Amino acid sequence: MNPVKFTNVSHFYDQRKVLDSIDLTFDDEKITVILGKSGSGKSTLIQMINGLIVPSRGIVEVFMLFYRFYEIQPPLCFLLIRC
């Protein structure tokens, strides 16, 4: 089982792209470390896992709950659907 999975996830702050088409899976029973420079998107990634922020594009799966985030219309508006 993969407790956390990102599929084609991107995120923007205003016009600045922080995450770009991330495909990432965290395996259970393993320790995962997220390393990077300041401003590289580490906190943004963690906040998406916690549900504190919504990605601009893509699907975040946490413990087999699928959340799809769709851009509805500019400026960025989102609809959260639990499948």
C-alpha positions as CSV (number, residue, x, y, z in Angstrom):
1,M,0.0,0.0,0.0
2,N,1.2,3.5,-0.8
3,P,-0.1,5.9,1.9
4,V,0.7,9.1,-0.1
5,K,0.7,9.5,-3.9
6,F,1.0,12.6,-6.1
7,T,0.0,12.4,-9.7
8,N,0.9,15.2,-12.1
9,V,0.7,17.8,-9.2
10,S,1.6,21.4,-9.9
11,H,1.3,24.5,-7.6
12,F,1.6,28.2,-8.2
13,Y,1.8,31.2,-5.9
14,D,0.5,34.0,-8.0
15,Q,2.6,33.6,-11.2
16,R,5.5,31.7,-9.6
17,K,5.5,28.0,-10.2
18,V,6.7,26.1,-7.0
19,L,5.8,22.5,-8.0
20,D,5.8,21.4,-11.7
21,S,4.1,18.1,-12.7
22,I,5.2,16.1,-9.6
23,D,4.7,12.3,-9.7
24,L,5.7,11.0,-6.3
25,T,4.9,8.0,-4.1
26,F,5.7,7.5,-0.5
27,D,6.1,3.8,0.4
28,D,4.8,2.5,3.7
29,E,7.3,1.1,6.2
30,K,10.0,3.4,4.8
31,I,11.3,6.7,6.0
32,T,11.2,9.5,3.4
33,V,13.2,12.6,3.7
34,I,12.4,15.8,1.7
35,L,15.4,17.9,1.0
36,G,15.9,21.1,-1.0
37,K,16.9,24.7,-1.1
38,S,14.8,27.5,0.4
39,G,11.8,28.1,-1.7
40,S,12.0,24.8,-3.6
41,G,8.5,23.6,-2.5
42,K,9.2,21.3,0.5
43,S,6.6,23.0,2.8
44,T,4.1,23.2,-0.1
45,L,4.4,19.5,-0.6
46,I,3.8,18.7,3.1
47,Q,0.9,21.1,3.3
48,M,-0.8,19.3,0.4
49,I,-0.4,16.0,2.3
50,N,-2.0,17.6,5.4
51,G,-4.8,19.2,3.2
52,L,-3.8,22.7,4.3
53,I,-3.4,23.9,0.7
54,V,-4.9,22.8,-2.6
55,P,-2.7,22.1,-5.6
56,S,-3.2,24.1,-8.7
57,R,-3.4,20.9,-10.8
58,G,-3.2,17.2,-10.3
59,I,-4.4,14.4,-7.9
60,V,-3.3,13.9,-4.3
61,E,-4.0,10.5,-2.8
62,V,-3.7,10.1,1.0
63,F,-4.4,6.7,2.6
64,M,-6.4,5.6,-0.4
65,L,-8.7,8.6,-0.4
66,F,-8.6,10.3,-3.8
67,Y,-8.9,14.0,-4.1
68,R,-9.0,15.6,-7.5
69,F,-8.5,19.3,-7.9
70,Y,-9.9,20.8,-11.0
71,E,-9.4,24.4,-12.2
72,I,-12.9,25.7,-12.9
73,Q,-12.2,29.2,-14.3
74,P,-9.7,32.0,-14.0
75,P,-8.7,33.5,-11.6
76,L,-7.8,30.2,-10.0
77,C,-10.9,28.6,-8.5
78,F,-11.0,25.0,-7.4
79,L,-13.6,22.3,-6.8
80,L,-12.6,19.5,-4.4
81,I,-14.2,16.1,-5.2
82,R,-13.8,13.0,-3.0
83,C,-14.1,9.9,-5.2
